[in-house]
Each structure stands twice: as structure tokens, then as C-alpha cells.
Amino acid sequence: MILVFRLGFLAFLLLLWALAAQQMGGNVVPSPKATYLAAGRMLGEGRLIRALGDSLTVFLSGYALAIAVGVPMGILMGGFRVLGKTLEVYVYALAATPRVAFIPLIIVMLGLGVEAKMFIVFLGALMPVLINTYAGVLAADDELIEMAQSVGAGRMRVFRRIVLPGAVPFVIVGMRLGATIGLINTVVAELYTSVKGLGGLLAIYGNTFRMAEYFVVVLMLSLIGVVVTESLRYLEQRASRWRIVK
Amino acid sequence: MHRSDDGPDGRPVSVTGGRNPEAGIVFDAVGKSFAATRGATPISAIKDVSLTIGAEQFVAVLGPSGCGKTTLLRLADGLIQPDAGSIRIFGNPPQPGPDIGFVFQSFRLIPWATVAQNVEFGLMDLDLTKAERADRVAQNIDLVGLSRAADAYPATLSGGMRQRVALARALAPDPRVLLMDEPFASIDAQTRELMQGELMRIWAQRKSTVMFVTHSVDEAILLADQIVLLAPRPGRVVEVVNVDLERPRWTFDARAEPRFMELRRHLAEQMRKLVLADPSSEFFGRDFVPH
């Protein structure tokens, strides 16, 4: 049922788009049909796929690195209170600083290549993953912890059997937020460093007023966003099946 | 902290506090204070509490709110240590683990674990083979009548069923001591009565030493061999009453017995007095009994 509504809304959006194209002319807003044809051309040339591959490489590797660092660090900070209390101020300060501010520094350090792009993505995705994991560990249910202690569980067991599983939903929320920011940072990185990938195509088509091709790239980026967040949402539902009251 | 037979200051522990194999749970002049916030002056939760619960006895600890009932149970489980006095469980200092089962008022089931996994959690500290473990789990789920819900998650169960799971978890390691903290207080009245009957049936099958905390006079009389009445702020023992009603009590309407009514009248009157005399109570100083 919700699928029907969603498709209906999509039709509505397409209609708006077509109207806008008609009103403003194809040079500013290309018609859906022109965009569709441009997509066909770009796919035929292989240009779109190559750019997509480049962007996904940067995004996925930076994002994976952010999870690989953020989750264990959040767990450590939550598990060792002194460590957490010491570091949290700096983590929050870093999270509040616009990460774009670091781009010139990153370029000086790592150049304009893939490493620099990956690092920009990593830096963006790290914070939500780390902060949510940390919050998840801290949010552990004290009553369940006491229950586990009364059963005879030591510190390690309490942590493994009660604290960590309880933090899973938080971690997944952090991963979802991190994916969104990581995707934004992928495009930002491709615009600011060597012009490559989907962000590069955006710059090229935007600067040369090839709006149909430009729209194809924008839609491609939205599509990646939908796929990534929806798969994480699915993961979240799988991981919290126990919450659902039948 | 290591404890020998002698008290902390080298004096021998009193007769009730010694290694009496017949005594299941012994509190000897136990005191415990808590600070509301860090640095604040500690407030005495219980003071100079001495009581003895015989092996395989069912003792209800009765008292108005603020009398440190939950503190007593946490002390008896060894989850916290007393500031004064000593506690013995079958002659040894209390140690959380499979020897002592704890049933909480708020159930405390692991929400991401099924009924069977929750019950198995109680066996964590025992050295069992996989088959033995599964066997124990099945047995105890059956004991509380939940065999059909073994794979359900707690969120799908009613309050009464959740408390059955918590009871099965506490009973699974076959503990010598069972501590129960107002286990039926958050269950609706009708289910509560049925659960009381269930508890009596199970206790008749698996005799363990039970310390059952409640603020319900009726519940205390229905279930217990002996009732320890506590006064609030700080919690201290006022009176110990033996319940001389015959067992099993759930097979007839024990409430209609004259002896039940007599005990009820006495305990209810005592409870009322304690509440009216408690400066922290909103009923302090009120007297609504017509003269």
C-alpha cells in the first residue's frame, strides 16, 4: 500500500519537474525525457559507470575505515569511563568543527589523489559512528546489569552479554548518519581535490551548462543515498526484531 | 573482603550469626547507608537489622515504602556490602551466583533474547554440557508453564508471563536461596492471585529458602511461614510474626479463615501506625481511624 503512495508521489514529482522544464526552458531545467536520453548516452559511453566506480571506491573505503575505527573507539570510550571522559570533549569539539575546514590541510598532507578523498570521507563518517557507539555503550540498562551480576556474571561477561548487544541499535543509527555524511563528503572531496568521480562530472557538466547530463549525475547520487540508507534501515530492522510486538 | 568465623573486630559472631547449618539466611546487626549524591551525607537505609531465616523456610519481609526492603535483598545476594554487621547464607558470606536466585519487581528480562535464552542466562555460572543446559532450560520453562512460548521475545509477553520467565531464570540453577523483590507488584490483581498460587505450587515442589519482600499484608500472610515487619527510615525490624495457617493454602480460601483475619487486622494496624509515624510520608500525623 505504502509502495503505491510512494510511486504516486514519484509521478507527482515527475509532473512538477516536467512543468518546471516547460516554464524555464530546457537550458535551465532539462525535461525528464531529455535527462533520460542523456542518461542513455552517458551509459553508452561508459563515462557514468566509470565515475560511479570511482566515487563508490572513495565512499566505501572511507566509510569502512570510519566504521572500523569508530565502533571500537566508541566501545573503548564507553567501557573505560576515564578514557571516555578524557576524550569526549575533544571528540565533540572535532564533531562540531566543519570538516570542510580540514580539506586544505588534507590536500597539503595527502595530495589530490584517492587517499585524500578517502580521508575526507573517513573524517566525516567517523564522528556519527563514534559518538553513537559511545552513547550506546553508556546507555546500558543498569537494571539488566544488576540482574547479570546477581546471576554471577563478572565485568567482562556483563559487558559482552548486556552492554554490547544493547548498544547495537545505536551503532546502526550512527552508521546510517555516517553513510549520509560520507556520501556528502565524497562529492565535496571530488569537487575540491582532483576532479574525478560523480562529483567531478557535476563540476564539468555544471560549468559547461550541460544540464541534462548534470541532472543525470544528481539523480545518480540520490539513488546511491537511497540504496545505502535503505539497506542500513533493513539491517536495523533485522537487528531489532525483538522490539516488534506481534 | 575475606571473612572468617570471627566478626570484623575479632569478637566471635553471635549465636545466630555462626555457622548454623539449619539457618539459611542470617542477618546479624546489619546496617547500610547511602549517599543520595556523591559527597552528600549518607542516609541510613537500614539499621541494626538482625533476622534468621531457617533452611527451606518461606519468610516475607513486610513494610511500608522506605523501609529498605530492596536493600536487604541486595545485601543478601552480596550485590552490595553492609557497613556494619554481617550476613551469612548457609554459613558463608553471600556471593552472587547460581546458589542464590533473585526475582526482581521489574522482571529484568533481556529484551533481545528469547524466553529460552533468558532462562539459560541464569545458568551462566554453572559448568554444564550443552545437552544438560538445554534440558534444564526446558524443565524450568515447563515448570512455570511457558513451554509454548519458549521462542518468544519478552516484548510479546504479558506482565504475568514475563514474571514467569524471570522466575524460571532464577530457579534454573536450582538455588538454595530465592530472593524475591515484590515480584507481583507490577502485575494486575487477578493475575497476581494466580501467580501467588503458582509460586506456592512451585515452592512445594522445589523447597528453597525464600526471602520474599512485599508491602501487601494479604500476600505476606498467604505465602509465608513467618513475617518480618520492618519500620521505615531507617529500616529496622519491629516484629516477627509466625503464620500458623495450614498449608497448602491455595487449595482453599485462606482469607476466610478467622486466624487469617486476625493476623491481617494486626499487621494492617501496625503498618498504618508505621506510615502515620513516618515524617517523610504524606500521611504523617494523620489519623483517619474513627474513635
HADDOCK unambig.tbl for C-alpha pairs under 7 A between the chains (distance, minus, plus):
assign (segid A and resid 143 and name CA) (segid B and resid 108 and name CA) 6.56 0.50 0.50
assign (segid A and resid 144 and name CA) (segid B and resid 108 and name CA) 5.70 0.50 0.50
assign (segid A and resid 147 and name CA) (segid B and resid 108 and name CA) 6.74 0.50 0.50
assign (segid A and resid 149 and name CA) (segid B and resid 96 and name CA) 6.73 0.50 0.50
assign (segid A and resid 150 and name CA) (segid B and resid 77 and name CA) 6.87 0.50 0.50
assign (segid A and resid 150 and name CA) (segid B and resid 79 and name CA) 6.71 0.50 0.50
assign (segid A and resid 150 and name CA) (segid B and resid 96 and name CA) 4.79 0.50 0.50
assign (segid A and resid 150 and name CA) (segid B and resid 97 and name CA) 5.94 0.50 0.50
assign (segid A and resid 150 and name CA) (segid B and resid 102 and name CA) 6.86 0.50 0.50
assign (segid A and resid 151 and name CA) (segid B and resid 96 and name CA) 6.19 0.50 0.50
assign (segid A and resid 151 and name CA) (segid B and resid 97 and name CA) 4.72 0.50 0.50
assign (segid A and resid 151 and name CA) (segid B and resid 98 and name CA) 6.21 0.50 0.50
assign (segid A and resid 151 and name CA) (segid B and resid 122 and name CA) 5.72 0.50 0.50
assign (segid A and resid 152 and name CA) (segid B and resid 96 and name CA) 5.14 0.50 0.50
assign (segid A and resid 152 and name CA) (segid B and resid 97 and name CA) 3.89 0.50 0.50
assign (segid A and resid 152 and name CA) (segid B and resid 98 and name CA) 6.84 0.50 0.50
assign (segid A and resid 152 and name CA) (segid B and resid 125 and name CA) 5.99 0.50 0.50
assign (segid A and resid 242 and name CA) (segid B and resid 111 and name CA) 6.57 0.50 0.50
assign (segid A and resid 242 and name CA) (segid B and resid 112 and name CA) 5.26 0.50 0.50
assign (segid A and resid 242 and name CA) (segid B and resid 153 and name CA) 5.79 0.50 0.50
assign (segid A and resid 242 and name CA) (segid B and resid 155 and name CA) 6.93 0.50 0.50
assign (segid A and resid 243 and name CA) (segid B and resid 155 and name CA) 6.41 0.50 0.50
assign (segid A and resid 245 and name CA) (segid B and resid 155 and name CA) 5.80 0.50 0.50
assign (segid A and resid 245 and name CA) (segid B and resid 156 and name CA) 5.16 0.50 0.50
assign (segid A and resid 246 and name CA) (segid B and resid 156 and name CA) 6.25 0.50 0.50
